[in-house]
Amino acid sequence: MLQFAAFESLTKKLYTGHESQNQHTAQHFICGACAGSLATVASYPLDVLRTRFVTQGKVQVYSSITHAFNHIYRYEGMRGFYRGLLAGLCHIAPQSALYFGMYHVFGNTFTVFLPSHYSDLITALSGAAAGISSKFVVYPFDTSKRRLQVIGFETARKEFGATRIYTGVIDHLVTATKEEGFRGLYKGASWACIKAGLSTSMYFFIYEKVCSILRTSY
């Protein structure tokens, strides 16, 4: 929601009505990247908490969200809430840029082949195509983000084996490629892309409907 609100606000400030089609498309890419980055920084601590809870094994380090927040702050400081932020931004900024930019591109493409009264179908197809393509392109950074987020959380993951420690995004990408091959960066990508396609299609459908209601109401 924050991402779409930021995107809508940014595009309104940049849009003059005199842009060419290419300039308008470029605006969607730029505003998408900025909106995604803002939303990521604002919500990142919650993303870290979610990852820590999901990756806990039988050893339950955190018993509740409050306990997790206090534990991370006590033993890792504020830095603990932003582990992997660079990887997150490297993942989200281009994904969000592609997310909104490719939605605009696919929307224009599908409009050529489908009648205007199929606007809902065009929205759904454009959203799905944008979600799948953007997710696939930036998936290695998503893998880096998740692996960096569990650093400092080794106790709860002992049953899964040793947790590899990386110094940062580049270190993970280089090391993982050497040890696991390029395919190691795309583990789970198939289901992630399917999920991204379905969810993005739904998000843009709701987004367009809400914008349409607000335009007619105000």
C-alpha positions in Angstrom: 0.0 0.0 0.0 2.8 2.4 0.9 4.6 1.6 -2.3 1.6 2.4 -4.5 0.8 5.5 -2.5 4.4 6.8 -2.9 4.3 5.9 -6.7 1.1 7.8 -7.2 2.4 10.8 -5.3 5.7 10.9 -7.2 4.1 10.4 -10.7 1.7 13.3 -10.0 4.6 15.6 -9.1 6.6 14.7 -12.2 3.8 14.4 -14.7 3.2 17.6 -16.7 1.0 16.2 -19.5 3.5 17.2 -22.2 5.8 14.1 -22.0 6.4 11.8 -25.0 5.5 8.1 -24.7 9.1 7.2 -23.9 9.4 10.0 -21.3 6.2 8.8 -19.6 7.5 5.2 -19.5 10.8 6.4 -18.1 8.9 8.3 -15.4 7.2 5.0 -14.4 10.6 3.3 -14.1 12.1 6.1 -12.0 9.1 6.7 -9.7 8.7 2.9 -9.3 12.3 2.6 -8.1 11.9 5.5 -5.7 8.6 4.3 -4.3 9.9 0.8 -3.8 13.0 2.1 -2.0 11.0 4.3 0.4 8.6 1.5 1.2 11.5 -0.9 1.8 13.3 1.3 4.2 10.1 2.1 6.1 9.1 -1.6 6.5 12.4 -3.4 6.6 12.5 -4.1 10.4 9.2 -6.0 10.0 10.7 -7.9 7.1 13.7 -9.0 9.2 11.3 -10.1 12.0 9.3 -12.1 9.5 12.4 -13.8 8.1 13.7 -14.6 11.6 10.3 -16.2 12.7 10.1 -18.2 9.5 13.6 -19.6 9.7 13.4 -20.6 13.4 13.9 -24.3 13.9 12.9 -26.4 16.9 14.9 -24.0 19.1 12.4 -21.2 19.5 14.6 -18.1 20.2 11.6 -15.7 19.9 8.4 -16.3 21.6 6.5 -13.3 20.4 7.0 -10.2 18.2 7.7 -8.0 21.3 10.3 -10.5 22.5 11.9 -10.7 19.1 12.1 -6.9 18.9 13.6 -6.5 22.3 16.1 -9.4 21.8 17.4 -8.1 18.5 17.7 -4.6 19.9 19.5 -5.8 23.0 22.0 -8.1 21.3 22.4 -6.6 17.8 21.3 -3.0 18.2 19.4 -1.0 15.5 21.8 -2.5 13.0 20.1 -5.9 13.5 16.8 -4.6 12.1 18.5 -3.5 8.9 20.7 -6.5 8.2 20.8 -7.1 4.4 19.2 -3.7 3.7 21.6 -3.0 0.8 20.7 -6.3 -0.7 17.0 -5.5 -0.1 17.4 -2.2 -1.9 19.4 -3.8 -4.7 16.5 -6.2 -5.0 13.5 -3.9 -4.5 14.6 -0.7 -6.3 15.1 -2.4 -9.7 12.2 -4.8 -9.1 9.9 -1.9 -8.3 11.2 0.1 -11.3 10.5 -2.9 -13.6 7.3 -3.6 -11.7 5.7 -0.2 -12.6 7.7 0.4 -15.8 6.9 -3.0 -17.4 3.3 -2.7 -16.2 3.1 0.5 -18.3 4.9 -1.1 -21.3 2.8 -4.3 -21.2 -0.4 -2.3 -20.8 0.4 -0.3 -23.9 1.2 -3.6 -25.8 -1.9 -5.5 -24.7 -4.1 -2.5 -25.6 -3.0 -2.8 -29.2 -4.2 -6.4 -29.4 -7.3 -6.3 -27.1 -10.4 -4.1 -27.4 -10.7 -1.3 -24.8 -13.7 -2.9 -23.2 -11.3 -5.7 -22.0 -9.6 -3.1 -19.7 -9.8 -5.4 -16.6 -8.2 -8.3 -18.5 -5.5 -5.9 -19.8 -4.8 -4.8 -16.3 -4.6 -8.3 -15.0 -2.3 -9.6 -17.8 -0.1 -6.6 -17.6 0.3 -6.9 -13.9 1.1 -10.6 -14.1 3.7 -10.1 -16.9 5.3 -7.3 -15.0 5.4 -9.3 -11.7 7.0 -12.3 -13.3 9.6 -10.5 -15.4 10.7 -8.1 -12.5 10.9 -11.0 -10.0 13.1 -13.1 -12.2 15.5 -10.3 -13.0 16.2 -9.4 -9.4 15.8 -12.8 -7.7 19.5 -13.2 -6.9 19.4 -10.1 -4.7 16.3 -11.5 -2.9 18.3 -14.6 -2.2 21.2 -12.5 -0.8 18.8 -10.5 1.4 17.3 -13.6 3.0 20.7 -15.1 3.7 22.0 -11.9 5.2 19.0 -11.4 7.4 19.7 -14.7 9.3 23.2 -13.8 10.2 23.4 -13.5 14.0 20.6 -16.0 14.3 22.7 -19.1 14.1 21.4 -20.6 17.4 17.9 -21.2 16.1 19.2 -22.7 12.9 21.6 -25.3 14.2 19.4 -28.2 13.1 19.6 -27.0 9.5 23.4 -27.1 9.6 26.0 -24.3 9.7 24.8 -20.8 8.8 27.2 -19.3 6.2 28.5 -15.9 7.2 28.8 -13.3 4.4 30.3 -9.8 4.7 27.8 -8.3 2.3 25.8 -8.6 -1.0 28.8 -8.9 -3.3 30.5 -11.5 -1.0 27.3 -13.6 -1.1 26.8 -13.4 -4.8 30.4 -14.3 -5.6 30.7 -17.0 -3.0 27.3 -18.6 -3.7 28.1 -18.6 -7.5 31.4 -20.4 -6.9 30.0 -23.0 -4.5 26.5 -23.6 -5.9 26.8 -22.3 -9.4 24.6 -19.7 -11.0 21.5 -21.9 -10.4 22.2 -21.5 -6.6 21.1 -17.8 -6.9 17.8 -18.9 -8.3 16.7 -21.5 -5.8 12.9 -21.4 -5.5 12.6 -18.9 -8.3 9.9 -20.8 -10.2 7.4 -20.6 -7.4 8.4 -17.1 -6.5 7.8 -15.9 -10.0 4.4 -17.7 -10.1 3.5 -16.0 -6.8 4.7 -12.7 -8.0 2.7 -12.9 -11.2 -0.6 -13.7 -9.4 -0.1 -11.2 -6.6 1.0 -8.4 -8.9 -1.9 -9.0 -11.2 -4.3 -8.7 -8.2 -2.4 -5.6 -6.8 -2.6 -3.7 -10.0 -6.3 -4.7 -10.6 -7.2 -3.3 -7.1 -4.9 -0.3 -7.7 -6.6 0.7 -10.9 -10.1 0.1 -9.4 -9.3 2.3 -6.4 -7.8 5.0 -8.6 -10.9 4.9 -10.9 -13.2 5.3 -7.9 -11.2 8.2 -6.5 -11.1 10.0 -9.8 -14.9 9.8 -10.2 -15.6 10.7 -6.6 -13.2 13.6 -6.4 
